């Protein structure tokens, strides 16, 4: 049995975004410019009508895939070494201080 198809309003509600944002995401996906968290994503959806101008419907599994792509995983903080204190100045080859008169 195939998963249920959701309307654009239902899909947007499940994603937690507005319908206009969903339409913007679909347009970006069609142009190949849509990214979530730096990863290029294409959104598969159905659009009825004779000329493809009908209502948009999206599979529930596609919504789940998008939600998974939006998931944030906590990253452990990297341990940084303290900066090294240099006693010399690189590139300076003369003696520092006031010149003798």
C-alpha positions as CSV (number, residue, x, y, z in Angstrom):
1,X,0.0,0.0,0.0
2,X,1.4,3.4,-1.0
3,X,1.9,6.2,1.6
4,X,-0.7,8.9,1.7
5,X,-0.3,12.1,-0.3
6,X,-0.4,15.3,1.5
7,X,-1.5,18.7,0.3
8,X,0.9,21.6,0.3
9,X,-0.7,23.0,3.4
10,X,-0.5,19.7,5.3
11,X,3.1,19.2,4.2
12,X,4.1,22.7,5.2
13,X,2.4,22.2,8.6
14,X,4.3,18.9,9.2
15,X,7.6,20.7,8.3
16,X,6.8,23.6,10.5
17,X,7.0,26.2,7.7
18,X,4.6,28.4,5.9
19,X,3.0,27.3,2.6
20,X,4.7,30.1,0.7
21,X,8.1,28.9,2.1
22,X,7.3,25.4,0.8
23,X,6.5,26.7,-2.6
24,X,9.8,28.6,-2.6
25,X,11.6,25.4,-1.6
26,X,9.9,23.6,-4.5
27,X,10.9,26.3,-6.9
28,X,14.5,26.2,-5.7
29,X,14.5,22.4,-5.9
30,X,13.3,22.5,-9.5
31,X,16.2,24.9,-10.3
32,X,18.7,22.6,-8.6
33,X,19.5,25.3,-6.0
34,X,17.9,24.0,-2.9
35,X,20.2,23.1,0.1
36,X,19.5,22.1,3.6
37,X,22.4,22.3,6.0
38,X,24.9,22.6,3.1
39,X,23.6,19.5,1.4
40,X,21.9,19.7,-2.1
41,X,18.4,18.3,-1.9
42,X,15.7,17.7,-4.5
43,X,12.1,17.4,-3.5
44,X,9.9,14.9,-5.3
45,X,6.2,15.9,-5.6
46,X,3.2,15.5,-7.8
47,X,1.4,18.2,-9.5
48,X,-1.9,17.4,-11.3
49,X,-3.8,19.2,-14.0
50,X,-3.5,19.1,-17.7
51,X,-0.6,21.4,-18.0
52,X,0.9,20.7,-14.6
53,X,-0.6,23.7,-12.9
54,X,-2.9,21.8,-10.5
55,X,-2.6,21.2,-6.8
56,X,0.7,20.0,-5.4
57,X,0.8,16.7,-3.5
58,X,3.7,15.3,-1.6
59,X,4.3,11.8,-0.2
60,X,4.6,11.4,3.6
61,X,7.9,9.6,3.1
62,X,9.3,12.7,1.3
63,X,8.3,14.9,4.2
64,X,10.0,12.5,6.6
65,X,13.2,12.6,4.4
66,X,13.2,16.4,4.5
67,X,12.7,16.5,8.2
68,X,15.6,14.1,8.6
69,X,17.8,16.3,6.5
70,X,16.9,19.3,8.7
71,X,17.8,17.4,11.9
72,X,20.7,18.9,13.8
73,X,23.1,16.5,15.6
74,X,25.1,18.0,18.5
75,X,28.8,18.1,17.8
76,X,31.3,17.8,20.6
77,X,33.3,20.9,21.1
78,X,36.8,20.7,19.8
79,X,39.7,21.0,22.3
80,X,42.0,23.8,21.2
81,X,45.6,24.2,22.2
82,X,46.5,27.4,23.9
83,X,48.3,29.9,21.7
84,X,52.1,29.7,21.7
85,X,53.8,32.7,23.2
86,X,56.6,33.8,20.9
87,X,59.4,35.8,22.4
88,X,60.8,36.7,19.0
89,X,59.2,38.7,16.3
90,X,59.3,36.8,13.0
91,X,60.6,38.9,10.1
92,X,62.4,41.5,12.2
93,X,66.1,41.1,11.9
94,X,67.4,44.2,13.7
95,X,67.8,44.7,17.4
96,X,64.8,46.2,19.0
97,X,64.9,49.3,21.1
98,X,65.9,53.0,20.7
99,X,68.7,53.7,18.3
100,X,71.8,55.1,19.9
101,X,72.5,58.8,19.3
